[in-house]
Amino acid sequence: MPTNPSHASGQRSRLLLVIAISAILFSSFAIIGWLVHPFPKVADLFFCYLTLTNCSVTLLDYIEFRWPRLLAINLVVFCTWLVLLVAAHSFVVGVSTWRRVLGGLVAVLGLILANGLVTFALILDGLRH
Amino acid sequence: MKSLKLLLIACTALLVLIAIGDYRHAGQVTEHYSIDKESLERQLLERMSHSLDHVELESLEVIPSLFGDRLGLTLKAQLPRFSEEIGETAWTRLSLDLRMHLQNRRLILWPACLRSSEHNLPPQLAEDARETTREVLRSWVDMPLEEIAPRGQGRPITHIKERDGLIHFSAGLYWPSGTFPNNADCRN
């Protein structure tokens, strides 16, 4: 099937926009998290934001030592990221404008909300110690 | 189709990252301890003797399996109250599975189930022998363990193994079973 060059380039630029905005938001929140709560390793900070594990934070310690809790958190994290991915996908390849707008809004606001909640937990934990 | 493939790749990458996060988390929350086998046997013998009324422990040996969360225990005990009745030293030999738990800087051990038992009591005293076995199964001991970190509280031991005369055990991620002493037959 022939591909419209302008359509393809539009998709590519929107994909790059998604990657850039996600990277900026993710790293901005992560920097705040790093400042309010020192992590032993950068990798811990990365996984804390991405999968809610490796946080070593009182507020996020509800994962505890039990497999069922850890797997429940895994499921929540996977579903959250899936919603954000599908939204970003709609923004990139959406056939109608309203799908792109809605997808873009959900992706950006969802990322801000998800990362914001983790950062908020880290700030609260920082204040407690 | 191409974009859908990209979405699938992103989901797979996400699953891989979640798995790596879990692996790192499991490593971070797992605590490792070790105790000298002879010292453990000595302490067990002493503390179990204190908690048993009708049994005099003669010898005891712990047998860790290669992989597992239980500690094998064989013990030989004298039953003084029957010795006169049968005209010789009454004894029983039990093979048990012990479970271990970390609680408030203490290591708690209790028999989880019975693997095998034998005794030299005559058939008419078999019920008394069974009651003696039940008494041993109901017992539990706790021992202080200096090196237990504050985090190691109220958690079951998930791995036990023996190496170089030491019992190595660790407490990591676990499935809550909700069965504290069950005192059942190990074969059930």
Chai-1 contact restraints between the chains, C-beta under 6 A:
chainA,res_idxA,chainB,res_idxB,connection_type,confidence,min_distance_angstrom,max_distance_angstrom,comment,restraint_id
A,F47,B,G21,contact,1.0,0.0,6.0,A-B,restraint_1
A,L50,B,L17,contact,1.0,0.0,6.0,A-B,restraint_2
A,T51,B,I18,contact,1.0,0.0,6.0,A-B,restraint_3
A,T51,B,G21,contact,1.0,0.0,6.0,A-B,restraint_4
A,T53,B,G21,contact,1.0,0.0,6.0,A-B,restraint_5
A,T53,B,H25,contact,1.0,0.0,6.0,A-B,restraint_6
A,N54,B,R24,contact,1.0,0.0,6.0,A-B,restraint_7
A,N54,B,H25,contact,1.0,0.0,6.0,A-B,restraint_8
A,F65,B,V29,contact,1.0,0.0,6.0,A-B,restraint_9
A,F65,B,R155,contact,1.0,0.0,6.0,A-B,restraint_10
A,F65,B,L173,contact,1.0,0.0,6.0,A-B,restraint_11
A,R66,B,P176,contact,1.0,0.0,6.0,A-B,restraint_12
A,W67,B,L173,contact,1.0,0.0,6.0,A-B,restraint_13
A,W67,B,W175,contact,1.0,0.0,6.0,A-B,restraint_14
A,N74,B,I18,contact,1.0,0.0,6.0,A-B,restraint_15
A,W81,B,L14,contact,1.0,0.0,6.0,A-B,restraint_16
A,L85,B,A10,contact,1.0,0.0,6.0,A-B,restraint_17
A,H89,B,L7,contact,1.0,0.0,6.0,A-B,restraint_18
A,V93,B,S3,contact,1.0,0.0,6.0,A-B,restraint_19
